């Protein structure tokens, strides 16, 4: 009996490796990971709302998973919209799915009017079937090239595909939001090739002449890898970092999101003024706990930089007056 079980396990592993190899070949064949060159920045001009925007303070509200509502300088931004309810399943591709273990802070219908949406990858826990059905097809969406292609097939019309280091400037009245796509890798090796493209993002709120009031980093789903070091070189002064954790593993073997150790290591690398962990316990495929991250942050003596939010809780930030004072 033991010999038969051993043979069965070997066959199972062989079939899984065959499946990965075939999927990798398909991904390579369709060109989804072919290199592209970043071009000049695009400018998107939004209609300004009446009144003077508040430049002294803003907020980031944690809705759940990687879904955030960011409000500052007259902009209202939603990230990775995921409004599935507890016990519902998010579809992750290749026959994979995950069960939601929590409810979002509020329903999709309770969202305020939005200026734009950032989708760091197209997967069911970052853009679900509820959103696909109900979201206004004309709202601007900044996302990966791969996701933009798929969303276009769903009827979305204002798509802005970004590749690493490409920037789009969004103007609203006298304020400008510069969104730059940053490196992110959904796993290493074959895992990165068969899973959806992922991107990090830098949000820089400022003026048309290049002044920056406040800078927010969105890690997206990524593992720790060398290219993230370039972010520090280009952006040594990050005000707030949103770190996607969870420690998800493909086939139980290959990390495809940061676990507690990698999250703490990235925190030390970036050294932002403040950081908020997200994307850590909303689904049953997450394996690395927030408690472990907290322990590692304390060991690194960076606990004064980390803010922990409950779902529905806003992080209210202040902006130094010297940044927003007219020249």
C-alpha positions in Angstrom: 0.0 0.0 0.0 2.8 2.4 0.9 4.5 1.8 -2.4 1.2 2.5 -4.3 0.8 5.8 -2.3 4.3 6.8 -3.1 3.8 6.1 -6.8 0.6 8.1 -6.7 2.3 11.1 -5.1 5.0 11.0 -7.7 2.5 10.9 -10.5 0.6 13.8 -8.9 3.7 15.9 -8.7 4.7 15.0 -12.2 1.2 16.1 -13.5 1.5 19.4 -11.6 4.9 20.1 -13.1 3.6 19.2 -16.6 0.6 21.6 -16.0 3.0 24.4 -15.0 5.3 23.8 -18.0 2.4 23.8 -20.4 1.0 27.0 -18.9 4.4 28.6 -19.1 4.6 27.7 -22.7 1.2 29.3 -23.4 2.1 32.5 -21.5 5.4 32.8 -23.5 3.6 32.1 -26.7 0.9 34.8 -26.3 3.6 37.4 -25.6 2.0 38.6 -22.4 5.5 39.1 -20.9 7.3 40.4 -23.9 9.4 43.5 -23.0 8.1 46.9 -23.8 9.7 50.3 -23.7 8.1 53.0 -21.5 7.2 56.1 -23.5 6.5 59.7 -22.5 3.9 60.5 -19.9 0.2 60.7 -20.8 -1.9 63.6 -19.4 -5.5 63.0 -18.3 -7.5 66.2 -17.6 -10.5 65.7 -15.2 -13.2 68.3 -14.6 -12.5 70.3 -11.4 -15.1 70.3 -8.7 -16.2 73.7 -7.2 -14.2 74.9 -4.3 -10.6 74.8 -3.2 -9.2 71.3 -2.4 -7.8 70.6 1.0 -4.1 70.3 0.7 -3.4 70.1 4.5 -4.8 66.7 5.1 -6.0 63.5 3.4 -7.1 60.0 4.2 -6.7 56.4 3.2 -9.6 54.1 4.2 -9.0 50.3 4.3 -12.1 48.6 2.9 -10.6 45.1 2.9 -8.0 43.0 1.1 -6.2 45.4 -1.2 -9.1 47.7 -1.6 -8.4 51.3 -0.5 -10.3 54.6 -0.8 -7.7 57.4 -1.1 -8.8 61.0 -0.7 -6.4 64.0 -1.1 -6.0 67.2 -3.0 -9.5 67.0 -4.5 -9.0 63.4 -5.8 -11.0 60.3 -4.8 -9.2 57.1 -5.9 -10.2 53.5 -5.5 -7.6 50.7 -5.6 -8.1 47.0 -6.5 -11.9 46.9 -6.0 -13.0 43.7 -4.3 -16.6 43.7 -2.8 -17.3 40.0 -2.6 -19.0 39.0 0.7 -17.9 36.5 3.3 -18.1 32.9 2.0 -18.1 34.0 -1.7 -15.3 32.8 -3.9 -12.8 34.9 -5.9 -11.6 33.2 -9.1 -7.8 33.3 -9.5 -7.3 31.6 -12.9 -6.2 28.1 -14.0 -9.2 26.6 -12.1 -8.0 28.2 -8.8 -10.3 30.1 -6.5 -10.2 31.4 -2.9 -13.0 31.7 -0.3 -13.5 35.1 1.3 -13.3 34.9 5.1 -14.4 38.5 5.8 -16.9 41.1 4.6 -15.7 44.3 3.1 -16.2 47.4 5.2 -19.1 48.5 3.0 -20.9 47.5 -0.1 -20.0 48.7 -3.7 -23.1 50.8 -3.8 -21.9 52.9 -0.8 -18.8 54.2 -2.7 -18.6 58.0 -3.2 -18.1 59.4 -6.7 -14.7 58.3 -8.0 -12.1 60.1 -10.1 -10.2 57.0 -11.1 -9.4 53.4 -10.2 -6.0 51.7 -9.9 -6.0 47.9 -10.6 -2.6 46.4 -9.8 -3.5 43.1 -11.4 -6.6 41.4 -12.9 -7.5 38.6 -10.5 -10.7 37.9 -8.6 -9.5 39.2 -5.3 -8.5 42.5 -6.9 -11.3 43.0 -9.4 -14.3 40.7 -8.8 -17.5 39.8 -10.6 -19.5 42.3 -8.6 -17.3 45.1 -9.8 -17.2 43.8 -13.3 -21.0 43.9 -13.4 -21.7 47.2 -11.7 -18.7 49.5 -12.4 -19.3 52.5 -14.7 -17.7 51.6 -18.0 -16.4 55.2 -18.5 -14.4 55.6 -15.3 -10.6 55.9 -15.9 -8.7 52.8 -14.9 -4.9 52.6 -14.6 -3.7 49.0 -14.8 -1.3 46.6 -16.4 -1.2 46.1 -20.2 -2.5 42.6 -19.8 -5.4 43.7 -17.5 -6.3 46.6 -19.8 -6.7 44.2 -22.7 -9.1 41.9 -20.8 -11.1 44.9 -19.3 -11.5 46.2 -22.8 -13.2 43.0 -23.7 -15.6 43.6 -20.8 -16.6 47.0 -22.3 -14.5 49.4 -20.1 -13.6 52.4 -22.2 -11.2 54.6 -20.3 -8.3 52.3 -19.9 -4.7 53.5 -19.3 -2.2 50.6 -19.5 1.1 51.1 -17.7 4.4 49.3 -17.8 7.2 49.8 -15.2 8.4 53.4 -14.9 5.7 54.7 -17.2 3.8 57.7 -15.7 0.4 59.2 -16.3 -0.4 62.7 -15.0 -4.0 63.3 -13.9 -5.0 67.0 -13.7 -7.9 68.2 -11.6 -8.0 72.0 -11.3 -4.7 73.2 -10.0 -3.7 69.8 -8.6 -1.9 67.1 -10.4 -1.7 63.4 -9.5 1.2 61.6 -11.1 0.8 57.8 -11.2 4.0 55.8 -12.0 3.9 52.0 -12.6 6.6 50.3 -10.6 8.1 46.8 -10.7 6.2 44.0 -9.1 6.6 40.3 -9.6 3.8 37.8 -8.8 6.3 35.1 -7.8 9.6 34.0 -9.3 10.4 31.9 -12.4 7.5 30.0 -13.9 5.1 31.4 -11.3 5.7 34.9 -12.5 5.0 33.8 -16.1 1.8 32.0 -15.6 0.1 34.3 -13.1 -1.4 37.7 -14.1 0.9 40.6 -14.6 1.2 42.7 -11.5 2.4 46.3 -10.9 3.3 48.5 -8.0 2.4 52.2 -8.2 3.7 55.5 -6.9 1.1 58.2 -6.4 2.5 61.7 -6.2 0.1 64.5 -5.4 1.4 67.9 -6.4 1.5 70.7 -8.9 1.9 71.0 -12.7 5.5 72.4 -12.2 6.6 69.2 -10.4 6.3 70.0 -6.8 5.2 67.0 -4.6 2.8 67.4 -1.7 2.5 63.8 -0.7 3.8 60.4 -2.0 2.0 57.0 -1.6 3.5 53.7 -2.6 1.3 50.7 -3.5 3.3 47.5 -3.6 0.7 45.4 -5.4 1.0 41.7 -5.2 4.8 41.0 -5.3 7.5 39.0 -3.8 10.8 40.6 -2.7 13.2 40.8 -5.7 16.1 42.9 -6.8 14.2 45.4 -9.0 12.5 46.8 -5.9 15.8 48.4 -4.9 15.4 50.8 -7.9 12.3 52.2 -6.2 14.4 53.4 -3.3 16.9 55.0 -5.6 14.3 57.0 -7.5 12.0 57.6 -4.5 14.1 58.0 -1.3 11.3 60.0 0.4 8.1 58.0 0.6 5.4 59.3 2.9 3.1 56.2 3.1 3.7 52.6 1.9 0.8 50.2 1.5 2.3 46.7 1.7 0.4 43.6 0.3 1.2 40.6 2.5 -0.5 37.2 2.9 2.3 34.8 2.0 0.2 33.1 -0.7 2.0 30.0 -2.3 1.3 28.5 -5.7 0.8 24.7 -5.3 1.9 25.2 -1.7 5.5 25.6 -2.7 6.2 28.9 -4.5 5.6 32.3 -2.9 3.5 34.6 -5.1 2.9 37.4 -2.5 5.2 38.6 0.4 5.0 36.8 3.6 5.8 38.5 7.0 9.5 38.3 6.6 9.6 39.7 3.1 7.1 42.4 4.1 9.4 43.5 7.0 12.4 43.4 4.7 10.7 45.6 2.2 9.7 48.0 5.0 13.4 48.3 6.0 14.4 48.8 2.4 12.0 51.5 1.6 12.0 53.2 5.1 8.8 55.2 4.5 7.5 57.6 7.1 4.5 55.3 7.6 3.5 51.9 6.3 0.2 50.1 6.4 -0.1 46.3 5.9 -3.0 45.1 3.8 -4.0 42.0 1.9 -3.3 39.5 4.7 -6.3 37.6 6.0 -9.4 38.2 3.8 -9.1 34.9 1.9 -8.3 31.3 2.8 -5.2 31.1 0.5 -3.3 33.5 2.7 -0.8 31.6 4.9 1.3 34.3 6.6 -0.2 36.1 9.6 -0.3 39.8 10.5 0.9 38.8 14.0 4.1 37.4 12.5 4.6 40.6 10.5 4.2 42.6 13.7 6.8 40.5 15.5 9.3 41.0 12.7 8.7 44.7 12.5 9.4 44.9 16.3 12.6 42.9 15.8 13.6 45.4 13.1 12.7 48.3 15.5 10.4 49.9 13.0 7.2 49.6 14.9 6.8 53.4 15.1 6.5 53.5 11.3 3.6 50.9 11.0 -0.1 51.7 11.3 -2.6 48.8 11.6 -6.1 49.5 10.4 -9.4 47.7 10.9 -11.7 47.4 7.9 -13.5 50.6 7.4 -11.0 52.6 9.5 -9.3 55.6 7.8 -5.7 56.6 8.2 -5.8 60.4 8.4 -2.6 62.1 7.3 -1.3 65.6 7.6 0.9 67.3 5.0 3.6 69.7 6.1 2.6 73.3 5.3 6.0 74.0 3.8 5.2 71.6 1.0 1.9 73.1 0.0 2.8 76.8 0.5 2.9 78.7 -2.9 6.3 79.6 -4.1 
